Amino acid sequence: MFLDTLLLAVREVRRNLMRSALTMLGIVIGVAAVIAMVTLGSGAQQRVSSDISGLGKNLLMVMPGSRQRGPSSGAPAFKQADASALERGISGLESVAPMSSSSQRVIYANTNWTTNVSGVTNAYFDVRQWGLASGRIFDEVEERAGRTVCIIGETVRKQLFGQQDPLGARMRLNKGSCQVVGLLEPKGSSTFGQDQDDVVLMPLLAFQRRVSGADDISVIFLSARNGASIDKVKADTEALLKQRRHIGPGESDDFQVQDMREIEALVENTTSLLTAFLGAVAAISLIVGGIGIMNIMLVSVTERTREIGIRLAVGAFEREVLLQFLVEAGALSLSGGIVGIVLGLIISAVVANFVNIPFVLNLPIIGVAFVFSAMVGVVFGYFPARNAARLNPIEALRYE
């Protein structure tokens, strides 16, 4: 019986292809929107996790200024002595990398470019897990004597040198010059749109003497050893800095220690909430599509009143008529769901490639979208199907 009912339903759907296609349109749009939103949201989450992991392993960032007010001119900057004290006084640390930065214009031949110039130590490359594409890092003499050598990012290389090998070249920088001794491996843009390759690194002492003119340090990167408790390292760091900066009990800190795990969790939670919200908004169109199915099925019942009367008159049961219309509604919604899933995946793949985020195939959400589209057809098709099944055969045969 079910096979005959299914064949009848398919015949009715094929009889009015244009109307069937327009009826499915709401389901197609709804399912495609849900699939696209959730898939792109999952890709964005994976991109965020990858970018934050790329900042460094077991990483803590120590900066002047409170969490509430952010970096503040009123908070005293860190000095090299603070970084040295952390390196000596905190157990569980693998590397300590102080850094100071400013925006500067660099010049080579007739080309100039404004970029981020940072003074670092060699520990910075270990903490940030950032290797070189060519060249070398600073040697011990260059670090201690503050010699004007530099390592550039891929963006700076393209802007100043084009296809030319930059190694050995001298760039003008803040009334002086620095010799390029290394080229960083490209990292690309971060999740927040920052070009990580638009950077020039030079020895910290050279930066302080030739660029900033001060011995301030803007951030200290701390890398915990494998197996060490990051929470303990963070607590010990806060305690030591409070002691060095003479912050008493109950007083607000004038510095902040950021755990990259906290930042990753915060960004992932925000992305998840946004994805869920957008998915819920997109799911509303499924409800609209269900209403469209109900309206078309009501019209179909009216058009086929005599046919229904004949079926009931020759002995068809009410449940058979009910099942026929439910199967028709289900076939429409399922077809729309399948087309919507395919369309949603295509849109997701295209957009993910365009905005440079991973394409993450989320099989559970595809299954949920497929089942939900079938449920929409059954739920919204029930009322018209029930009306058809309850028609009086005699009145139905009289219908014009």
Secondary structure, 3 states (H helix, E strand, C coil): CHHHHHHHHHHHHHHCHHHHHHHHHHHHHHHHHHHHHHHHHHHHHHHHHHHHHHHCCCEEEEEECECCCECCCCCCCECHHHHHHHHHHCCCEEEEEEEEEEEEEEEECCEEEEEEEEEECCHHHHHCCCCEEEECCCCHHHHHHCCCEEEECHHHHHHHHCCCCCCCCEEEECCEEEEEEEEECCCCECCCCCECCCEEEEEHHHHHHHHHCCCCECEEEEEECCCCCHHHHHHHHHHHHHHHCCCCCCCCCCEEEEEHHHHHHHHHHHHHHHHHHHHHHHHHHHHHHHHHHHHHHHHHHHHCHHHHHHHHHCCCCHHHHHHHHHHHHHHHHHHHHHHHHHHHHHHHHHHHHHHCCCCCCCHHHHHHHHHHHHHHHHHHHHHHHHHHHCCCHHHHHHCC
